[in-house]
């Protein structure tokens, strides 16, 4: 059995009106979104249903996995400590605040051999702090207060019939709560931790989990379901969580064997691969067309990059892709293989999901009404024996980046100039008439309109002329796809979103690009392209 321990999802940390230690939006928004996704996925993780005829089909269902909700109530003497996160500064290497917490013993079964846990030298020095409780001048989660209640967005996730709800009075979820006994009684063999705060209560609980588990269970941390008050404290906590080790009492100074507290993401519990994407972005759109063509189900996680702060710059996402970019494809293999960069994902999908599910003929058809059985999805890459055709598809796929870069240069210059414009009114797209209403613009914006924009559009048209040659050759060969293939290919997945994005932003096909205009219409009519169309377009 697996157990998910969710720590301190309370108003004190999540409600700006009721809480005193409210986490920033950069931490709060992804936490709540990921927790909402994590809990139902965890409940059904590892569960399959099916008939004798459908033994291959996996369906989400209720499993025996245990969900434990831990809430804090601190009522100790409030004498000397500053705010909670300030009290956590020992983890950042500062001196431990005197009297800021109440010390106490461990969880409890004193007959068990319980070796101490260490991480870095500073973590060992401050382990005394993690065994404490909040006792600062500013109250935290006072018993009976609204601040101590579960946050309203969390309560619908709690199943009071099946879940365990515990109240802790110390930083650690194990101390004087009976949590360890509950895990042993249910023969739990894996425990997953998530919640608030990563550098205080989560770290204290994970440390105790490793210390108390002995041979009973493995400890894991769901890294994208952690929150923090300060990024520096969070980064330090992640470093310590990934480096916790178990030592024998008589080997305190010896090199300790690593005891895994692996940092996983919530995608681990989903039955399908996960795609992190940005709606309407060219790289994400490329991958989505391929996924729809293959009819490969995914756990789609939309990243709202227009938010402030950007979710792609959050520590949780940067742990997935240090570049902070989408798309990212996380597979369901045991290693949870992560692939980023859109062209790399396209190749990965074709390698490991060459013909995933039935699809309409020619990869994607115009009609949904065909009563005949659908063949497997056509490959997006010609077979190896068709060496020249395969090479042509690969070349065109990579070549699409030239047009992508050319159009990005136009957009980047437009937004840079617009930012400095004297008039703040919204403008039309850079592909049509970017001049702000009223004609009042900064010198930089006028320079963009008069000098930069024509040159950048000239580069784009020169690039499109090469693609007109490619598609004209394909039409002459009697096909509607790039590389003159009979079905959709990786080249189309890579190129079409750029063209469609330009049209969405105002591009109008001139007479000399009639082949591309026809191609755009043919592709737009495909079922997989329609299914992958950005939301709201």
C-alpha positions as CSV (number, residue, x, y, z in Angstrom):
1,X,0.0,0.0,0.0
2,X,1.1,3.6,-0.7
3,X,0.4,6.6,1.4
4,X,0.3,10.3,0.5
5,X,0.9,12.6,3.4
6,X,-0.3,16.2,2.7
7,X,1.0,18.7,5.2
8,X,-0.5,22.0,6.4
9,X,-2.8,23.0,3.5
10,X,-4.5,25.5,5.7
11,X,-5.7,29.1,5.6
12,X,-2.7,30.2,7.6
13,X,-0.5,29.7,4.6
14,X,-3.0,30.0,1.7
15,X,-5.7,32.6,2.6
16,X,-4.5,36.2,2.3
17,X,-7.3,37.4,4.7
18,X,-7.1,34.8,7.3
19,X,-3.4,33.8,7.3
20,X,-0.3,35.4,8.8
21,X,2.2,33.4,6.8
22,X,0.7,33.4,3.3
23,X,2.9,31.9,0.6
24,X,3.6,34.0,-2.5
25,X,1.6,33.3,-5.7
26,X,4.7,31.9,-7.4
27,X,4.4,29.1,-4.8
28,X,0.7,29.0,-4.2
29,X,-0.7,28.8,-7.7
30,X,1.2,25.8,-9.0
31,X,0.8,24.1,-5.6
32,X,-3.0,24.2,-5.7
33,X,-3.1,23.2,-9.4
34,X,-0.8,20.3,-8.8
35,X,-2.5,19.1,-5.6
36,X,-5.9,19.1,-7.4
37,X,-4.4,16.8,-10.0
38,X,-2.3,14.8,-7.6
39,X,-4.9,13.5,-5.2
40,X,-7.3,11.8,-7.6
41,X,-4.4,10.4,-9.6
42,X,-2.8,9.0,-6.5
43,X,-6.0,7.4,-5.3
44,X,-6.3,5.4,-8.5
45,X,-2.6,4.8,-9.1
46,X,-1.8,1.2,-9.9
47,X,-5.4,0.2,-10.2
48,X,-6.8,-1.6,-13.3
49,X,-10.2,-2.8,-14.3
50,X,-11.3,-4.9,-17.3
51,X,-13.2,-7.8,-18.6
52,X,-11.8,-11.0,-20.0
53,X,-12.1,-9.5,-23.4
54,X,-10.6,-6.2,-22.4
55,X,-7.7,-7.4,-20.3
56,X,-5.4,-4.9,-22.0
57,X,-7.5,-1.9,-21.1
58,X,-6.6,0.2,-18.0
59,X,-9.2,2.4,-16.4
60,X,-8.8,4.7,-13.5
61,X,-10.6,3.3,-10.4
62,X,-10.5,3.4,-6.7
63,X,-7.4,1.8,-5.2
64,X,-6.3,1.0,-1.7
65,X,-3.8,3.9,-1.6
66,X,-4.1,5.9,1.6
67,X,-4.4,9.7,1.7
68,X,-3.4,11.4,5.0
69,X,-4.2,15.1,5.7
70,X,-2.1,16.7,8.4
71,X,-3.0,20.0,9.8
72,X,-1.1,22.1,12.3
73,X,-2.2,23.7,15.6
74,X,0.4,25.6,17.5
75,X,-0.4,26.9,21.0
76,X,3.0,27.0,22.7
77,X,4.3,30.0,24.6
78,X,4.8,33.0,22.2
79,X,7.9,34.7,23.7
80,X,10.9,35.2,21.5
81,X,10.7,33.9,17.9
82,X,10.1,36.1,14.9
83,X,7.9,35.0,12.0
84,X,7.8,31.4,11.0
85,X,10.0,31.7,7.9
86,X,12.5,33.8,9.8
87,X,12.7,31.0,12.3
88,X,13.6,28.7,9.4
89,X,16.8,30.6,8.6
90,X,19.0,28.1,10.4
91,X,18.5,25.9,7.3
92,X,20.1,28.7,5.3
93,X,23.1,28.6,7.5
94,X,22.3,31.3,10.0
95,X,22.3,31.0,13.7
96,X,19.3,29.2,15.3
97,X,16.9,31.6,16.9
98,X,17.0,31.2,20.7
99,X,13.7,30.1,22.2
100,X,11.8,30.2,18.9
101,X,10.5,26.7,19.2
102,X,9.7,24.1,21.8
103,X,11.9,21.0,21.8
104,X,10.7,17.5,22.3
105,X,11.2,13.8,21.7
106,X,10.5,11.7,18.7
107,X,7.4,9.9,17.5
108,X,7.7,7.0,19.4
109,X,8.3,3.3,19.3
110,X,11.4,3.4,21.5
111,X,11.9,-0.4,21.1
112,X,12.8,0.1,17.4
113,X,16.4,0.7,16.3
114,X,16.1,4.3,15.0
115,X,19.4,5.6,13.6
116,X,19.7,9.4,13.2
117,X,19.3,11.1,9.8
118,X,21.8,13.6,8.4
119,X,22.1,15.5,5.1
120,X,24.7,18.2,4.9
121,X,26.8,19.4,7.9
122,X,24.5,22.4,8.5
123,X,21.4,20.1,8.4
124,X,22.8,17.9,11.1
125,X,23.7,21.0,13.2
126,X,20.1,22.3,12.9
127,X,18.2,19.0,13.3
128,X,17.3,20.3,16.8
129,X,15.3,23.1,15.1
130,X,13.3,20.6,13.0
131,X,12.3,18.7,16.1
132,X,10.6,21.8,17.5
133,X,7.3,23.7,17.2
134,X,6.3,27.2,16.4
135,X,6.4,29.5,19.4
136,X,7.0,32.9,17.9
137,X,5.5,36.3,18.8
138,X,3.2,36.0,15.8
139,X,0.7,33.1,16.3
140,X,0.6,30.4,13.7
141,X,-2.4,28.1,13.3
142,X,-3.9,28.8,16.7
143,X,-6.3,26.0,17.8
144,X,-9.9,26.7,16.9
145,X,-9.1,29.6,14.6
146,X,-10.1,30.1,11.0
147,X,-6.4,30.2,10.1
148,X,-6.0,26.6,11.3
149,X,-8.8,25.3,9.1
150,X,-8.2,23.6,5.7
151,X,-8.2,26.0,2.8
152,X,-11.6,25.9,1.0
153,X,-10.1,24.8,-2.3
154,X,-8.6,21.8,-0.6
155,X,-11.7,20.5,1.3
156,X,-13.4,19.0,-1.8
157,X,-10.4,16.7,-2.2
158,X,-10.8,15.2,1.3
159,X,-12.8,11.9,1.5
160,X,-13.7,11.7,5.2
161,X,-14.9,8.1,4.8
162,X,-11.5,6.8,3.7
163,X,-8.8,9.4,4.5
164,X,-7.0,10.0,7.7
165,X,-6.9,13.5,9.2
166,X,-4.3,14.2,11.8
167,X,-3.5,17.3,13.9
168,X,0.1,18.0,14.7
169,X,1.5,20.4,17.3
170,X,5.2,20.1,16.2
171,X,6.9,20.8,12.9
172,X,7.1,17.0,12.1
173,X,3.9,15.2,11.1
174,X,5.2,12.2,13.0
175,X,5.7,13.7,16.4
176,X,3.0,12.8,18.9
177,X,0.4,12.1,16.1
178,X,0.5,8.3,15.8
179,X,1.3,8.7,12.1
180,X,4.1,6.1,12.2
181,X,1.9,3.6,13.9
182,X,-0.9,4.2,11.4
183,X,1.5,3.5,8.5
184,X,2.9,0.3,10.1
185,X,-0.6,-1.0,11.0
186,X,-1.7,-0.7,7.3
187,X,1.6,-2.2,6.0
188,X,2.4,0.9,4.0
189,X,5.5,0.3,2.0
190,X,5.8,3.7,0.2
191,X,5.1,7.1,1.7
192,X,4.9,10.3,-0.4
193,X,5.1,13.8,1.1
194,X,3.7,17.1,-0.2
195,X,2.6,20.4,1.2
196,X,3.7,23.4,3.2
197,X,6.5,24.6,4.0
198,X,9.2,22.7,2.2
199,X,12.0,23.9,4.5
200,X,10.2,23.5,7.8
201,X,7.4,21.0,8.3
202,X,7.9,19.0,5.1
203,X,11.7,18.7,5.7
204,X,11.1,17.8,9.4
205,X,8.5,15.2,8.4
206,X,10.6,13.6,5.7
207,X,13.6,13.5,8.0
208,X,11.5,11.7,10.6
209,X,10.0,9.4,8.0
210,X,13.5,8.1,7.0
211,X,14.5,7.9,10.6
212,X,11.5,5.9,11.7
213,X,10.8,3.8,8.7
214,X,13.7,1.3,9.2
215,X,12.6,-1.5,6.9
216,X,8.9,-0.6,6.8
217,X,8.6,1.9,4.0
218,X,10.4,4.0,1.4
219,X,10.1,7.8,1.6
220,X,9.5,10.0,-1.4
221,X,8.9,13.8,-2.0
222,X,6.5,15.1,-4.6
223,X,8.6,18.1,-5.6
224,X,6.0,20.0,-7.6
225,X,3.5,19.8,-4.7
226,X,5.7,21.7,-2.2
227,X,5.4,25.4,-1.3
228,X,7.6,27.9,0.4
229,X,7.7,31.5,1.6
230,X,11.2,32.2,0.2
231,X,12.8,30.8,-2.9
232,X,16.2,30.6,-1.3
233,X,14.8,28.6,1.6
234,X,13.0,26.3,-0.8
235,X,16.2,25.7,-2.9
236,X,18.1,24.8,0.2
237,X,15.3,22.5,1.3
238,X,15.3,20.7,-2.0
239,X,19.0,20.2,-1.8
240,X,18.7,18.7,1.7
241,X,15.7,16.5,0.8
242,X,17.7,15.0,-2.1
243,X,20.7,14.3,0.1
244,X,19.2,12.8,3.3
245,X,21.2,9.8,4.5
246,X,20.8,7.2,7.2
247,X,23.7,6.4,9.6
248,X,24.1,3.9,12.3
249,X,24.4,5.3,15.9
250,X,28.0,4.1,16.2
251,X,29.0,5.6,12.8
252,X,28.1,9.2,13.2
253,X,31.3,10.4,11.4
254,X,31.5,7.7,8.9
255,X,30.5,8.1,5.2
256,X,26.8,7.3,5.3
257,X,25.0,5.2,2.7
258,X,22.3,7.1,0.8
259,X,18.8,6.5,1.9
260,X,16.6,7.6,-1.0
261,X,14.0,10.3,-0.5
262,X,13.6,10.7,-4.2
263,X,12.3,14.0,-5.6
264,X,9.5,12.9,-8.0
265,X,6.8,15.0,-9.6
266,X,3.0,14.5,-9.4
267,X,3.1,13.1,-13.0
268,X,4.4,9.9,-11.5
269,X,0.9,8.9,-10.5
270,X,-0.9,9.6,-13.8
271,X,-1.6,6.6,-16.0
272,X,-0.7,8.5,-19.2
273,X,2.3,10.5,-20.2
274,X,2.3,14.2,-19.2
275,X,2.7,17.1,-21.5
276,X,3.5,20.5,-20.2
277,X,2.5,23.0,-22.8
278,X,1.7,26.7,-23.5
279,X,-1.6,27.3,-25.4
280,X,-0.9,28.6,-28.9
281,X,2.9,28.4,-28.8
282,X,4.5,27.0,-31.9
283,X,6.7,24.4,-30.1
284,X,3.8,23.0,-28.1
285,X,1.5,23.0,-31.1
286,X,3.9,20.8,-33.0
287,X,3.8,18.2,-30.3
288,X,0.1,18.3,-29.9
289,X,-0.5,17.6,-33.6
290,X,1.7,14.5,-33.4
291,X,-0.1,13.4,-30.2
292,X,-3.5,13.8,-31.8
293,X,-2.4,12.0,-34.9
294,X,-1.3,9.1,-32.8
295,X,-4.3,9.4,-30.5
296,X,-2.0,9.2,-27.6
297,X,-3.7,10.3,-24.4
298,X,-1.7,12.6,-22.1
299,X,-2.1,14.3,-18.8
300,X,-2.0,17.8,-20.3
301,X,-0.7,20.5,-18.0
302,X,-1.2,24.0,-19.4
303,X,1.4,26.6,-18.3
304,X,-0.1,30.1,-18.2
305,X,3.0,32.1,-19.1
306,X,1.1,35.4,-19.2
307,X,0.7,35.2,-15.4
308,X,2.9,37.1,-13.0
309,X,4.9,35.3,-11.8
310,X,5.5,32.9,-14.7
311,X,4.8,29.3,-13.7
312,X,7.6,28.2,-16.0
313,X,10.0,30.1,-13.8
314,X,8.9,28.3,-10.6
315,X,11.4,26.1,-8.8
316,X,9.1,23.1,-9.4
317,X,9.0,23.5,-13.2
318,X,12.7,24.4,-13.3
319,X,13.4,21.1,-11.6
320,X,11.7,19.5,-14.6
321,X,13.3,21.7,-17.3
322,X,16.1,24.0,-16.1
323,X,15.6,26.2,-19.2
324,X,12.1,27.0,-18.0
325,X,10.5,26.3,-21.5
326,X,7.7,24.2,-22.9
327,X,6.9,21.8,-24.2
328,X,8.1,19.0,-21.9
329,X,7.0,15.4,-22.3
330,X,7.2,13.1,-19.3
331,X,6.8,9.5,-20.1
332,X,5.3,6.7,-17.9
333,X,8.4,4.4,-18.0
334,X,9.9,3.6,-14.6
335,X,12.5,6.4,-15.0
336,X,9.8,8.9,-16.0
337,X,11.9,9.9,-19.0
338,X,11.6,13.7,-19.7
339,X,12.1,15.1,-23.2
340,X,12.1,18.8,-24.0
341,X,12.6,20.8,-27.2
342,X,9.7,20.3,-29.6
343,X,11.7,18.6,-32.4
344,X,13.3,16.2,-29.9
345,X,9.9,15.3,-28.6
346,X,8.6,14.6,-32.1
347,X,11.5,12.2,-32.7
348,X,11.0,10.6,-29.3
349,X,7.3,10.0,-30.0
350,X,8.0,8.4,-33.3
351,X,10.6,6.2,-31.8
352,X,8.6,5.0,-28.8
353,X,5.0,5.4,-30.0
354,X,5.3,4.7,-33.8
355,X,1.7,3.6,-34.3
356,X,0.0,4.1,-31.0
357,X,-3.7,3.9,-31.7
358,X,-6.2,3.5,-34.5
359,X,-6.5,6.6,-36.7
360,X,-8.2,7.6,-39.9
361,X,-6.5,6.9,-43.2
362,X,-3.7,9.1,-44.3
363,X,-3.0,9.8,-40.7
364,X,-5.8,12.3,-40.2
365,X,-9.0,12.3,-42.4
366,X,-11.5,15.0,-43.1
367,X,-14.5,12.9,-42.1
368,X,-15.6,11.4,-38.8
369,X,-18.4,9.4,-40.5
370,X,-16.4,6.5,-41.9
371,X,-18.0,3.3,-40.6
372,X,-15.0,1.1,-41.6
373,X,-12.4,0.0,-39.0
374,X,-9.6,2.5,-38.7
375,X,-6.1,1.3,-39.4
376,X,-3.2,2.0,-37.1
377,X,-1.9,5.5,-37.1
378,X,0.4,6.0,-40.1
379,X,4.1,6.6,-39.2
380,X,5.3,10.2,-39.1
381,X,8.7,9.1,-40.4
382,X,9.2,6.9,-43.5
383,X,10.7,3.5,-42.9
384,X,14.5,3.1,-42.9
385,X,14.5,1.3,-46.2
386,X,13.2,4.5,-47.8
387,X,16.4,6.3,-47.0
388,X,16.1,9.3,-49.2
389,X,12.5,10.0,-48.3
390,X,13.3,9.6,-44.6
391,X,16.2,11.9,-44.9
392,X,14.1,14.5,-46.7
393,X,11.5,14.5,-43.9
394,X,14.2,14.9,-41.2
395,X,15.8,17.8,-43.2
396,X,12.6,19.6,-43.6
397,X,11.7,19.1,-40.0
398,X,14.9,20.8,-38.9
399,X,14.7,23.3,-41.7
400,X,11.5,24.6,-40.3
401,X,13.5,26.3,-37.5
402,X,14.8,28.8,-40.0
403,X,11.3,30.2,-40.6
404,X,10.5,29.9,-36.9
405,X,13.6,32.0,-36.1
406,X,12.8,34.6,-38.8
407,X,9.3,35.1,-37.5
408,X,10.5,35.2,-33.8
409,X,12.9,38.0,-34.8
410,X,9.9,40.0,-36.1
411,X,7.8,39.5,-33.0
412,X,10.7,40.2,-30.6
413,X,11.5,43.4,-32.4
414,X,7.9,44.4,-32.4
415,X,7.4,43.8,-28.7
416,X,10.6,45.5,-27.8
417,X,9.6,48.6,-29.7
418,X,6.1,48.6,-28.4
419,X,7.3,48.5,-24.9
420,X,8.9,51.8,-25.4
421,X,6.1,53.4,-27.3
422,X,4.7,56.6,-25.9
423,X,1.2,55.4,-26.3
424,X,0.3,52.4,-24.2
425,X,-2.9,51.5,-26.2
426,X,-3.1,47.9,-27.5
427,X,-2.0,47.4,-31.1
428,X,-2.9,45.1,-33.9
429,X,-0.5,42.3,-34.9
430,X,3.0,42.9,-36.2
431,X,2.1,41.2,-39.5
432,X,-0.6,43.7,-40.4
433,X,-0.3,47.4,-39.2
434,X,1.5,47.7,-35.9
435,X,1.2,51.4,-35.6
436,X,-0.4,52.5,-32.3
437,X,-3.8,54.3,-32.7
438,X,-3.4,58.1,-33.0
439,X,0.0,57.9,-34.6
440,X,1.9,58.9,-31.5
441,X,4.9,56.6,-31.0
442,X,8.3,56.8,-29.7
443,X,11.3,57.2,-32.0
444,X,12.2,53.6,-31.4
445,X,8.7,52.4,-32.5
446,X,8.8,54.7,-35.6
447,X,12.2,53.2,-36.4
448,X,10.8,49.7,-36.1
449,X,7.9,50.6,-38.5
450,X,10.0,52.4,-41.0
451,X,13.3,50.5,-41.0
452,X,13.3,47.2,-39.0
453,X,10.0,45.7,-39.9
454,X,10.3,45.8,-43.7
455,X,13.7,44.1,-43.5
456,X,12.4,41.5,-41.1
457,X,9.4,40.8,-43.4
458,X,11.8,40.5,-46.4
459,X,13.7,37.8,-44.5
460,X,10.4,35.9,-43.8
461,X,9.3,36.1,-47.4
462,X,12.7,34.8,-48.6
463,X,12.3,31.9,-46.3
464,X,8.7,31.3,-47.4
465,X,9.9,31.2,-51.1
466,X,12.0,28.1,-50.3
467,X,8.9,26.4,-48.7
468,X,6.8,27.3,-51.7
469,X,9.3,25.3,-53.8
470,X,9.0,22.3,-51.5
471,X,5.2,22.3,-51.5
472,X,5.0,22.9,-55.2
473,X,7.1,19.8,-55.8
474,X,4.8,17.9,-53.5
475,X,1.7,19.0,-55.3
476,X,3.3,18.1,-58.6
477,X,3.8,14.6,-57.2
478,X,0.1,14.3,-56.4
479,X,0.4,14.7,-52.6
480,X,-0.7,17.4,-50.2
481,X,2.1,16.9,-47.6
482,X,5.6,18.2,-47.4
483,X,8.4,16.0,-48.6
484,X,5.8,14.6,-51.1
485,X,4.8,11.9,-48.6
486,X,1.4,10.2,-48.8
487,X,0.6,10.8,-45.2
488,X,1.3,13.4,-42.5
489,X,5.0,13.5,-41.5
490,X,7.2,15.0,-38.9
491,X,8.0,17.7,-41.4
492,X,4.3,18.8,-41.4
493,X,4.1,18.6,-37.6
494,X,7.1,21.0,-37.4
495,X,6.2,23.4,-40.2
496,X,2.5,23.9,-40.2
497,X,2.2,25.5,-36.7
498,X,4.6,28.3,-37.8
499,X,2.5,29.0,-40.9
500,X,-0.8,28.8,-38.9
501,X,0.6,31.1,-36.2
502,X,1.6,33.7,-38.8
503,X,-1.9,33.5,-40.3
504,X,-3.5,33.9,-36.8
505,X,-1.3,37.0,-36.3
506,X,-2.5,38.6,-39.6
507,X,-0.4,37.2,-42.4
508,X,-2.1,37.2,-45.8
509,X,-0.7,34.9,-48.5
510,X,0.5,36.9,-51.5
511,X,0.0,35.6,-55.0
512,X,3.4,34.0,-55.2
513,X,2.7,31.8,-52.3
514,X,-0.5,30.1,-53.6
515,X,1.0,26.7,-53.0
516,X,1.5,27.4,-49.3
517,X,-2.0,28.8,-49.1
518,X,-3.4,25.6,-50.5
519,X,-1.2,23.6,-48.1
520,X,-2.4,25.7,-45.2
521,X,-6.0,24.9,-46.2
522,X,-5.3,21.2,-46.6
523,X,-3.6,20.9,-43.3
524,X,-6.2,22.9,-41.4
525,X,-8.9,20.5,-42.5
526,X,-7.1,17.4,-41.0
527,X,-8.8,15.9,-38.0
528,X,-5.6,15.8,-35.9
529,X,-4.8,19.4,-36.7
530,X,-8.3,20.4,-35.7
531,X,-8.0,18.5,-32.5
532,X,-4.7,20.2,-31.6
533,X,-6.0,23.7,-32.4
534,X,-5.1,26.1,-29.6
535,X,-7.9,26.8,-27.2
536,X,-9.8,30.0,-28.1
537,X,-8.5,30.1,-31.6
